[in-house]
Amino acid sequence: MECEGADQARYKCAPPRPTAMSSSITLPVCSCCKRHIMPNDMCVKFDCPSCAGELVWRCESCREAARGYECSKCHFAGP
């Protein structure tokens, strides 16, 4: 709770703290449609079935539509 002026003295509120925003957050990208996957999206992630060298992300719509994906390391193509 932020208080100003008389309220700050009355309720003994602490001065507002600076908010630090991290700019290093990177969202995963769907391996099929290349859109960013948000934290609450219904998605799946798994290692490439062929080489296990890359993490494959699939969003809910690509999974349901059975869109294909391709591993960027070994070029394995899956449904």
C-alpha positions, -999 to 999 in steps of 0.1 A, spaced: 0 0 0 14 34 -10 6 63 12 13 100 5 14 131 26 -8 130 58 -16 93 52 21 84 53 25 99 88 -9 86 100 -5 50 89 32 49 92 35 35 56 69 28 43 80 48 12 74 29 -20 102 6 -30 116 8 -65 104 -21 -86 131 -40 -105 119 -56 -137 140 -84 -152 147 -81 -189 163 -115 -191 130 -135 -192 127 -155 -224 96 -174 -233 97 -207 -251 86 -208 -287 64 -234 -303 85 -256 -326 56 -257 -351 40 -223 -354 69 -203 -338 46 -183 -315 57 -176 -279 43 -200 -253 29 -182 -222 33 -196 -187 -3 -208 -184 -7 -222 -219 -16 -259 -222 16 -270 -240 40 -300 -240 77 -301 -241 99 -331 -247 134 -340 -260 137 -348 -297 128 -385 -301 157 -390 -325 187 -372 -310 175 -360 -276 197 -329 -282 169 -304 -284 139 -296 -264 107 -295 -286 79 -273 -275 43 -277 -289 15 -253 -282 -20 -266 -276 -34 -257 -310 -5 -273 -329 -8 -304 -308 -45 -307 -314 -41 -301 -351 -12 -326 -353 10 -300 -371 45 -313 -378 77 -301 -362 114 -304 -371 144 -307 -348 169 -280 -357 198 -303 -348 191 -336 -365 162 -325 -387 140 -352 -374 104 -345 -385 75 -355 -362 38 -352 -362 
